[in-house]
């Protein structure tokens, strides 16, 4: 009887430990090819499939922390991480409950790196909308 109780307690502790490792977020990693800067945000070109590319338009407003009228602080929807890691550039898009939550964009520190480009003002006009991104795979 004591043995069964001990086994049961160990199983409960193990189950509680496994449940603590679950996260509400689902990350999706994007292999970024090029990042174009624009006055309204960033155009991120990433690989989809084996030979195709897709665009992700990230508005500049997503990089700002905001406060609403009641004083509640809302974290930024996007974070730009600069560094010199050989794996850069890439992005991680996080989903929560099946909806876009936030993204991290990892880019090279050097603004003259070939991964950066400039987007002409007329090319990006109207594409940087404050809506959830629809990723292509």
Residue pairs with C-beta under 8 A, 6 or more apart in sequence:
24 96
24 97
25 94
25 95
25 96
25 101
26 94
26 95
26 96
27 92
27 93
27 94
27 95
28 92
28 93
28 94
28 95
28 135
29 90
29 91
29 92
30 44
30 46
30 47
30 56
30 90
30 91
30 92
30 93
30 135
31 46
31 47
31 90
32 44
32 45
32 46
32 89
32 90
32 91
32 105
32 106
32 107
32 115
33 45
33 46
33 47
33 53
33 89
33 115
34 44
34 45
34 89
34 115
34 116
34 117
35 42
35 43
35 44
35 45
35 89
35 105
35 107
35 115
35 116
35 117
36 42
36 43
36 44
36 45
36 116
36 117
36 118
36 119
36 124
37 116
37 117
37 118
37 119
38 118
38 119
38 121
38 123
38 124
38 128
39 60
39 121
39 124
40 59
40 60
40 124
40 125
40 127
40 128
41 57
41 58
41 59
41 60
41 61
41 62
41 124
41 128
42 57
42 58
42 60
42 80
42 105
43 55
43 56
43 57
43 58
43 119
43 124
43 127
44 55
44 56
44 57
44 58
44 91
44 105
45 53
45 54
45 55
45 56
46 53
46 54
46 55
46 56
46 91
47 53
47 54
48 54
48 136
48 137
49 137
54 135
54 136
56 91
56 133
56 135
57 124
57 127
57 128
57 129
57 133
58 78
58 103
58 105
58 128
58 133
59 128
59 129
59 130
60 128
61 130
62 76
62 77
62 78
62 103
62 130
63 76
63 77
63 78
63 79
63 80
64 76
65 73
65 74
65 75
65 76
66 73
66 74
67 73
67 74
68 74
75 102
76 102
77 101
77 102
77 103
78 102
78 103
78 104
78 105
79 102
79 103
79 104
79 105
80 105
80 107
81 104
81 105
81 106
81 107
82 107
82 108
82 109
83 106
83 107
83 108
83 109
84 108
84 109
84 110
85 106
87 106
88 106
88 107
88 108
88 115
89 105
89 106
89 107
89 108
89 115
90 106
91 103
91 104
91 105
91 106
92 103
92 104
92 106
93 100
93 103
93 133
93 135
94 100
94 101
94 102
94 103
94 104
95 101
99 132
100 132
100 133
103 133
107 115
107 116
108 115
108 116
